[in-house]
Amino acid sequence: MTLYLFYFLSFLAVLSALMVVVSKNPVHSVLYLIMTFFAIAGHYVLLNAQFLAAVHVIVYAGAIMVLFLYVIMMLNLNADTEPQKGKWLRVAATVAGGILMVVLVGALRSAADTLPVTAHDNQIGMIKNLGKVLYKDFMLPFEISSILFLVAMVGAVMLGKKEIK
């Protein structure tokens, strides 16, 4: 049963990701991207990482996609006002995409040979174990990233503040 669910979610994720790229309407692209995020969250549930699935849906499918939709609607993108791309630019983009695909396939093929074989642990994605690993093994990087986020927040406030003259 889980194998069929995995195949269905994989097919849905790949199809909706392709529709993000192919779709002409930017709002439809964002909606397809939300569908992709839900399919990936389904993969997290299959991997027994329920907390990661919930955070993925809340952060990406919720907050980030709302911001994307807001920006797209504020930009008011029309095909009439968009500058047309040249033929050579399209060819260059296709070649660059093909090279990227070759590099990714080569990297994944070599990475598959070096993956360690471990026993399946049913409790690996639970929040209790995630918290233990996060606050025991990765305490310093976690605290450094929190300080980095604090500095970024202060920087954003300082950049957005109007100067008093």
C-alpha positions in Angstrom: 0.0 0.0 0.0 2.8 2.5 0.9 4.6 1.6 -2.3 1.6 2.6 -4.4 1.2 5.8 -2.3 4.8 6.6 -2.8 4.5 6.2 -6.6 1.3 8.3 -6.7 2.9 11.1 -4.6 6.1 10.9 -6.8 4.0 11.1 -10.0 2.0 14.0 -8.6 5.1 15.9 -7.4 6.9 15.5 -10.8 3.8 16.4 -12.8 2.9 19.4 -10.8 6.6 20.6 -10.8 6.6 20.3 -14.6 3.3 22.3 -14.7 5.0 25.0 -12.7 7.5 25.4 -15.4 5.2 25.0 -18.4 2.2 27.0 -17.2 1.9 30.4 -18.9 -0.2 32.0 -16.1 2.0 32.9 -13.0 -0.9 32.4 -10.6 -1.4 28.8 -11.9 2.3 28.2 -11.5 2.1 29.2 -7.9 -0.9 26.9 -7.4 0.9 24.0 -9.0 3.9 24.7 -6.7 1.6 24.4 -3.7 0.5 21.0 -5.0 4.1 20.0 -5.4 4.8 21.1 -1.8 1.8 19.0 -0.5 3.1 16.0 -2.4 6.5 16.4 -0.9 4.9 16.7 2.6 3.2 13.4 1.8 6.6 11.9 1.2 7.7 13.2 4.6 4.8 11.4 6.2 5.7 8.2 4.4 9.2 8.6 5.9 7.7 8.9 9.4 8.7 12.5 9.7 5.3 14.0 10.7 6.8 17.1 12.3 8.8 17.9 9.2 5.7 17.4 7.0 3.7 19.8 9.2 6.4 22.4 9.2 6.8 22.1 5.5 3.1 22.6 4.9 2.9 25.6 7.3 6.0 27.4 6.1 6.2 26.7 2.4 2.6 25.9 1.3 1.2 28.4 3.7 3.4 31.5 4.3 5.8 31.5 1.3 3.2 30.7 -1.3 0.9 33.5 0.1 3.8 35.9 -0.3 4.4 34.6 -3.9 0.7 35.1 -4.8 0.7 38.6 -3.2 3.8 39.7 -5.2 2.5 38.3 -8.4 -0.8 40.1 -8.0 1.0 43.3 -7.0 3.2 43.1 -10.1 0.2 42.7 -12.4 2.2 40.7 -15.0 0.7 40.9 -18.5 2.1 39.2 -21.6 1.7 42.5 -23.5 4.1 44.4 -21.3 6.6 41.6 -20.9 9.7 42.0 -23.1 10.1 39.2 -25.6 13.1 36.9 -25.2 15.4 36.3 -28.2 16.0 33.0 -29.9 19.6 32.7 -28.6 18.5 33.3 -25.1 16.1 30.4 -25.2 18.8 28.2 -26.7 21.3 29.2 -24.0 18.7 28.5 -21.3 17.9 25.1 -22.8 21.6 24.2 -23.0 22.2 25.4 -19.4 19.3 23.4 -18.2 20.6 20.3 -19.9 24.0 20.7 -18.5 22.5 21.2 -15.0 20.5 17.9 -15.5 23.7 16.0 -16.5 25.5 17.3 -13.5 22.7 16.4 -11.1 22.3 12.9 -12.6 26.1 12.4 -12.3 26.1 13.6 -8.7 23.2 11.5 -7.7 24.6 8.4 -9.4 27.9 8.8 -7.5 26.1 9.6 -4.2 24.0 6.4 -4.5 27.1 4.3 -4.3 28.3 6.0 -1.1 25.1 6.0 0.9 25.4 4.0 4.2 23.1 1.0 4.6 21.3 1.3 8.0 18.5 -0.5 9.7 15.1 1.2 9.4 14.2 3.0 12.6 10.5 3.8 13.1 11.2 6.7 15.6 13.8 8.5 13.4 11.5 11.4 12.3 9.6 12.0 15.6 9.9 15.4 17.2 11.4 14.0 20.5 14.3 12.5 18.6 14.7 15.5 16.4 14.9 17.7 19.5 17.5 15.5 21.1 19.7 15.6 18.0 19.2 19.3 17.4 20.0 20.4 21.0 22.6 17.8 21.7 24.7 17.3 18.6 24.0 20.5 16.7 23.6 23.0 19.5 26.4 25.4 18.3 25.2 25.6 14.7 21.6 26.0 15.9 22.5 29.0 18.1 24.7 30.5 15.4 21.9 30.3 12.9 19.5 31.9 15.4 21.9 34.8 15.9 22.2 35.1 12.1 18.4 35.3 11.8 18.3 38.0 14.6 21.0 40.1 12.8 19.1 39.7 9.5 15.9 40.9 11.2 17.6 43.9 12.7 19.2 44.7 9.3 15.8 44.5 7.5 14.3 46.9 10.1 17.2 49.3 9.7 17.0 49.2 5.9 13.2 49.7 6.0 13.3 52.6 8.5 12.7 56.1 7.2 15.4 58.7 8.0 14.3 61.6 10.0 15.5 64.9 8.6 
